[in-house]
């Protein structure tokens, strides 16, 4: 890691804060700062952190013409303000170099460390951890309401929630809660849509398709496919029997069989094998939870990102309590959600469609953990009158600006009314990292109501 003093100087010059977030004064209705951050106490002992970037414009007043995108990370326990920001779509990379495909080119972007205990968010009593997506959704509504009161300009700007992985499960529940809060009059905003990236919407459909997906790409033979399928079926039976904690254990066992039969394929990008594990993480006191945490959350808290967030960024922000470290409570977040891991949220996605909210599903071609086969299955289970018309719609190829000349297919796309599906080529689970240009093109299309 480079000298902290030099890094702090780079951050200060590159991300100069135009609005004092520690001031109690509210911004004027028209103002959107280039950057702002703060905490919201969403419940007693529960403190959630947010970080806003105003859209990149030549004239700051033009930011009000751009929509607001909220980004929610997965895990559960991953940090939006850390991993999503510096590793995927924020203005700077982990090396503090400008990102050519940052989403603030086209929108104001709000990163939220969610659930409480993720990233810089924290609890002061274990009873404040959430245990299901209902509690998570309620906290997010409380946070967003406080954010809108602090930044009232966003009450009239189109709002979209983008997410990744377990973030899709949380976004689906949050989207329903936010819509209902808007209808009741307790929240005022122009909520337009959600974009569910490689999302854990129906865990059983994902687990049941792991074997066929890996078999189709030569990572399993017939014998190994049978072993994976047997473990997957056992997981599905536990879910059907309502034994959700047992199902989580069986999910872990299924992944262990996959690791042993595929030469340790990276479940987030099947072109990678033997991905290095986190160099250090807290033991959760349980072997299978330790494995799952390391595989699905610990990888989001690796150096040099951890050094950056607990060093220069922490110093820059200036409001992180002395006893809080970035990611220090993520293990507890993961443990407290164990009972909820394998429960589906297909009903919440159906509700959003029937509310008239735009629902975008985007899938990385090389992702196994939330594979496209599984997404195809849960989409077919949606309770939506226009589902059959959507399923019968033909896909069309999409190209990035740099790939149009050679007709290098970057994605396939299909849509009917307010449901859209993007198949992102050559991308794994973290689509904005693996296919930044196509991800940005997708964002442009989603927030452009004319296409």
LUMSE-783408 format. One record per residue (C-alpha): x, y, z; residue number from 1. Coordinates in steps of 0.02 Angstrom, whole numbers, plus 50000, padded with zeros to 5 digits. Each point is the difference from the previous one (the first is absolute). Layout:
# LUMSE-783408
R      u      v      w    k
R      X      Y      Z  NUM
...
# end
This chain:
# LUMSE-783408
R      u      v      w    k
R  50000  50000  50000    1
R  50066  50172  49956    2
R  50042  50132  50129    3
R  49843  50050  50094    4
R  50042  50185  49994    5
R  50014  49996  49811    6
R  49838  49902  49986    7
R  49908  50123  50112    8
R  50059  50142  49889    9
R  49941  49909  49844   10
R  49830  49970  50078   11
R  49985  50179  50058   12
R  50038  50066  49827   13
R  49895  49873  49905   14
R  49849  49991  50115   15
R  49993  50176  50071   16
R  49846  50012  50107   17
R  49892  50148  49948   18
R  49881  49992  50147   19
R  50037  49983  50186   20
R  49910  49841  50050   21
R  50030  50029  50185   22
R  49904  50163  49993   23
R  49821  49996  50064   24
R  49946  50121  49864   25
R  49895  49929  49859   26
R  50048  50026  49819   27
R  49892  50112  49894   28
R  49866  49908  49901   29
R  50096  50016  49836   30
R  50172  49951  50064   31
R  50075  49828  49974   32
R  50176  49990  50072   33
R  50144  49923  49905   34
R  50021  49886  50149   35
R  49921  49975  50171   36
R  49986  49867  50135   37
R  49922  49973  50170   38
R  49925  49877  50125   39
R  49817  49968  50036   40
R  49945  49917  50161   41
R  49868  49888  49923   42
R  49955  49920  50167   43
R  50066  50008  50177   44
R  50180  49934  49997   45
R  49996  49984  49809   46
R  50101  50124  49896   47
R  50001  49994  49809   48
R  50128  50091  49892   49
R  49969  50077  49829   50
R  50114  50084  49873   51
R  49935  50104  49854   52
R  50088  50054  49841   53
R  49920  50137  49896   54
R  49998  49967  49813   55
R  50150  50057  49900   56
R  49941  50156  49909   57
R  50083  50159  49937   58
R  49869  50101  50094   59
R  49951  49940  50175   60
R  49822  50062  49975   61
R  49979  49867  49865   62
R  50013  49860  50128   63
R  49817  50026  50038   64
R  49963  49941  49822   65
R  50080  49831  50036   66
R  49914  49856  50092   67
R  50055  49929  50166   68
R  50067  49822  50004   69
R  50014  49912  50167   70
R  50124  49855  50001   71
R  49981  49855  50121   72
R  50138  49869  50021   73
R  49975  49815  50033   74
R  50070  49880  50127   75
R  49904  50029  50109   76
R  50131  50108  50083   77
R  50090  50070  49847   78
R  50038  50185  49996   79
R  49921  50110  49868   80
R  50108  50151  50046   81
R  50157  49893  49987   82
R  49986  49859  49874   83
R  49861  50071  49892   84
R  50077  50172  50003   85
R  50186  49964  49973   86
R  49996  49828  49917   87
R  49851  50018  49884   88
R  49918  50164  49952   89
R  50057  50151  50102   90
R  50109  50140  49931   91
R  50165  49924  50061   92
R  50075  49827  50000   93
R  50079  49917  50152   94
R  50165  50071  49934   95
R  49918  50173  50002   96
R  50006  50016  49811   97
R  49852  50074  49905   98
R  49877  49868  49938   99
R  49951  50024  49818  100
R  49834  49911  50025  101
R  49941  50080  50163  102
R  49812  50015  50012  103
R  50010  50180  50062  104
R  50024  50046  49818  105
R  49813  49978  49979  106
R  49923  50006  50174  107
R  50016  50055  50180  108
R  50053  49843  50095  109
R  49961  49959  50181  110
R  50099  49859  50082  111
R  49926  49926  50160  112
R  50087  49882  50122  113
R  49857  49880  50034  114
R  49946  49903  50103  115
R  50057  50087  50160  116
R  50171  49929  50043  117
R  50061  50000  49819  118
R  50145  50112  49948  119
R  49999  50156  50109  120
R  49824  49967  50064  121
R  49996  49931  50176  122
R  49896  49947  50149  123
R  50036  50037  50182  124
R  49901  49850  50063  125
R  49984  49827  49919  126
R  49811  50010  50014  127
R  50003  50134  49864  128
R  50060  49883  49862  129
R  49865  49957  49873  130
R  49950  49818  49975  131
R  49897  50008  49839  132
R  49966  50107  49847  133
R  49846  50076  50079  134
R  50105  50081  50135  135
R  50130  50051  49870  136
R  49866  50080  49890  137
R  49929  50098  50146  138
R  50172  50067  50044  139
R  50030  50053  49820  140
R  49834  50094  49994  141
R  50049  50090  50161  142
R  50171  50044  49930  143
R  49932  50059  49833  144
R  49868  50107  50083  145
R  50135  50085  50104  146
R  50108  50021  49844  147
R  49857  50082  49905  148
R  49970  50120  50144  149
R  50185  50047  49995  150
R  50000  50012  49810  151
R  49822  50051  49951  152
R  50048  50026  49818  153
R  49994  49811  49979  154
R  49815  49997  50042  155
R  49964  50052  49820  156
R  50137  49906  49909  157
R  49973  49825  49929  158
R  50068  49867  50119  159
R  50067  49829  49952  160
R  50071  49864  50112  161
R  50140  49898  49923  162
R  50079  49854  50090  163
R  50099  49840  49992  164
R  49984  49824  50071  165
R  49917  49994  50173  166
R  49969  50185  49970  167
R  49866  49944  49877  168
R  49907  49910  50138  169
R  50011  50155  50109  170
R  49954  50117  49856  171
R  49843  49902  49958  172
R  49936  50014  50179  173
R  50057  50181  50015  174
R  49917  50045  49836  175
R  49833  49935  50062  176
R  50019  50090  50167  177
R  50052  50162  49914  178
R  49853  49995  49880  179
R  49880  49972  50144  180
R  50079  50143  50099  181
R  49978  50114  49850  182
R  49817  49949  49981  183
R  49969  50032  50185  184
R  50078  50173  49986  185
R  50140  49968  50124  186
R  50134  50012  49865  187
R  50000  50119  49852  188
R  50102  49950  49848  189
R  49984  49949  49817  190
R  50041  49814  50014  191
R  50020  49933  49823  192
R  50086  49831  50004  193
R  50114  49864  50068  194
R  50143  49911  49911  195
R  50038  49829  50072  196
R  50177  49947  49956  197
R  50044  49814  50014  198
R  49880  49995  50145  199
R  49960  49871  50134  200
R  49812  50014  49967  201
R  49959  49814  50008  202
R  50145  49908  50082  203
R  49928  49828  49960  204
R  49989  50038  49814  205
R  50182  50054  50004  206
R  50061  49846  50094  207
R  49901  49879  49892  208
R  50077  50070  49840  209
R  50182  50002  50056  210
R  50030  49822  49942  211
R  49922  50018  49826  212
R  50089  50166  49973  213
R  50171  49930  50046  214
R  49968  49842  49899  215
R  49956  50103  49846  216
R  50168  50091  50007  217
R  50105  49842  50026  218
R  50035  50028  50185  219
R  49910  49840  50051  220
R  49984  49827  49923  221
R  49846  49892  50018  222
R  50055  49919  50162  223
R  50044  50165  50083  224
R  49839  50078  49936  225
R  49903  49865  50091  226
R  50092  50039  50162  227
R  49966  50186  49987  228
R  49817  49971  49955  229
R  49976  49883  50149  230
R  50066  50132  50119  231
R  49895  50135  49916  232
R  49842  49895  50014  233
R  50033  49975  50186  234
R  50015  50189  50018  235
R  49837  50025  49908  236
R  49911  49872  50110  237
R  50056  50090  50158  238
R  49928  50162  49931  239
R  49837  49913  49954  240
R  49991  49931  50178  241
R  50028  50174  50073  242
R  50168  49951  50074  243
R  50091  50156  49944  244
R  50153  49991  50113  245
R  50025  49819  49944  246
R  49981  50057  49820  247
R  50141  50125  50026  248
R  50113  49859  50062  249
R  49953  49894  49849  250
R  50036  50146  49885  251
R  50175  50003  50074  252
R  50018  49813  49972  253
R  49947  50020  49818  254
R  50134  50133  49975  255
R  50130  49885  50079  256
R  49959  49863  49875  257
R  50013  50125  49858  258
R  50169  50059  50063  259
R  50064  49821  50010  260
R  49938  49949  49827  261
R  50046  50157  49901  262
R  50176  50030  50064  263
R  49934  50140  50110  264
R  49910  50103  49870  265
R  49960  50179  50050  266
R  49811  49999  50018  267
R  49997  50186  49956  268
R  50093  49978  49835  269
R  50018  49825  49929  270
R  50153  50047  49897  271
R  50099  50016  50163  272
R  50062  49859  50110  273
R  50082  50004  50172  274
R  49949  50179  50037  275
R  50103  50055  50151  276
R  49900  49998  50163  277
R  49993  50152  50113  278
R  50167  50023  50087  279
R  49914  50025  50166  280
R  49825  50001  50069  281
R  49915  49973  50165  282
R  49947  49822  50041  283
R  49813  49984  50022  284
R  50019  49851  50115  285
R  49928  49877  49875  286
R  50094  49911  49860  287
R  49864  50010  49868  288
R  49961  50182  50039  289
R  50186  50040  49993  290
R  50008  49922  49826  291
R  49845  50090  49937  292
R  50057  50167  50073  293
R  50174  49985  49924  294
R  49927  49951  49831  295
R  49862  50128  49989  296
R  50041  50148  50113  297
R  50183  49988  50050  298
R  50052  50021  49819  299
R  49923  50175  50006  300
R  50113  50052  50145  301
R  50173  49959  49932  302
R  50155  50108  49992  303
R  50038  50126  49930  304
R  49817  50055  50012  305
R  49996  49971  50188  306
R  50159  50102  50024  307
R  49925  50140  49895  308
R  49834  50004  50093  309
R  50073  49987  50175  310
R  50140  50123  49959  311
R  49988  50149  49881  312
R  49812  49988  49967  313
R  49957  49988  50184  314
R  50107  50155  50031  315
R  49919  50093  49854  316
R  49823  49963  50061  317
R  50037  50061  50175  318
R  49840  49935  50081  319
R  50037  49814  50025  320
R  49996  49961  50188  321
R  50168  49952  50072  322
R  49938  49827  50050  323
R  49931  49960  49826  324
R  50106  49918  49866  325
R  49943  49977  49821  326
R  49928  49824  49989  327
R  50032  49963  50183  328
R  49822  49938  50030  329
R  49968  49917  49831  330
R  50019  49826  50073  331
R  49860  50031  50123  332
R  49891  50069  49860  333
R  50026  49837  49906  334
R  49962  49889  50150  335
R  49840  50091  50048  336
R  49930  49973  49824  337
R  50032  49811  50001  338
R  49817  49953  50022  339
R  49949  50115  49857  340
R  50133  49951  49871  341
R  49900  49870  49906  342
R  49830  50086  50000  343
R  49940  50067  49831  344
R  49935  50174  49961  345
R  49914  49961  49834  346
R  49837  50069  50072  347
R  50083  50169  50031  348
R  50061  50009  49820  349
R  49823  49958  49942  350
R  49930  50140  50108  351
R  50119  50126  49924  352
R  49947  49950  49824  353
R  49817  50013  50045  354
R  50030  50170  50081  355
R  50064  50059  49830  356
R  50180  50020  50059  357
R  50132  49962  49869  358
R  50088  49836  50042  359
R  50166  49967  49915  360
R  50091  49834  50019  361
R  50180  49992  49942  362
R  50106  49843  49997  363
R  50186  49969  49974  364
R  50032  49858  49878  365
R  50143  49927  50105  366
R  49916  50008  50171  367
R  49955  49835  50083  368
R  49943  50051  50173  369
R  49849  50095  49931  370
R  50001  49924  49827  371
R  49891  50048  49853  372
R  49918  49828  49998  373
R  49936  50031  50176  374
R  49940  50174  49953  375
R  49904  49928  49853  376
R  49913  49881  50120  377
R  49948  50128  50129  378
R  49943  50123  49867  379
R  49879  49865  49938  380
R  49924  49995  50175  381
R  49954  50185  50004  382
R  49818  50040  50034  383
R  49977  50129  49863  384
R  49866  50005  49866  385
R  50124  50044  49862  386
R  50126  49863  50039  387
R  49960  49890  49850  388
R  50018  50146  49880  389
R  50169  50039  50078  390
R  50059  49819  49984  391
R  49947  49997  49816  392
R  50095  50160  49960  393
R  50155  49979  49891  394
R  50170  50052  50065  395
R  50104  50128  49906  396
R  50189  50020  50003  397
R  50080  50155  50074  398
R  50171  50076  49965  399
R  50108  50121  50096  400
R  50063  50157  49911  401
R  50173  49923  49987  402
R  49931  49835  49933  403
R  49877  50059  49868  404
R  50121  49999  49854  405
R  50052  49818  50027  406
R  49824  49951  50057  407
R  50072  49926  50159  408
R  49841  49949  50092  409
R  50004  50075  50174  410
R  49827  49948  50058  411
R  49830  49934  49952  412
R  49842  50090  50051  413
R  49815  49967  50009  414
R  49858  50100  50074  415
R  49813  50009  50011  416
R  49913  50145  50086  417
R  50089  50030  50167  418
R  50107  49841  50006  419
R  50172  50000  49919  420
R  50135  49867  49993  421
R  50183  50025  49953  422
R  50118  49855  49968  423
R  50174  50076  50019  424
R  50133  49908  49901  425
R  50175  49962  50068  426
R  49951  50060  50174  427
R  49995  49907  50164  428
R  49904  50044  50157  429
R  50070  50177  50017  430
R  49937  50068  49834  431
R  50059  50181  50022  432
R  50176  49936  50036  433
R  50007  49869  49863  434
R  49909  50094  49863  435
R  50006  50183  50048  436
R  49960  50072  49830  437
R  49847  49891  49973  438
R  49942  50028  50179  439
R  50005  50188  49971  440
R  49906  49981  49835  441
R  49869  49898  50092  442
R  49981  50136  50132  443
R  49975  50130  49864  444
R  49862  49893  49924  445
R  49915  49966  50167  446
R  49991  50183  50051  447
R  49949  50057  49826  448
R  49812  49976  49998  449
R  49995  50026  49811  450
R  50093  49843  49940  451
# end
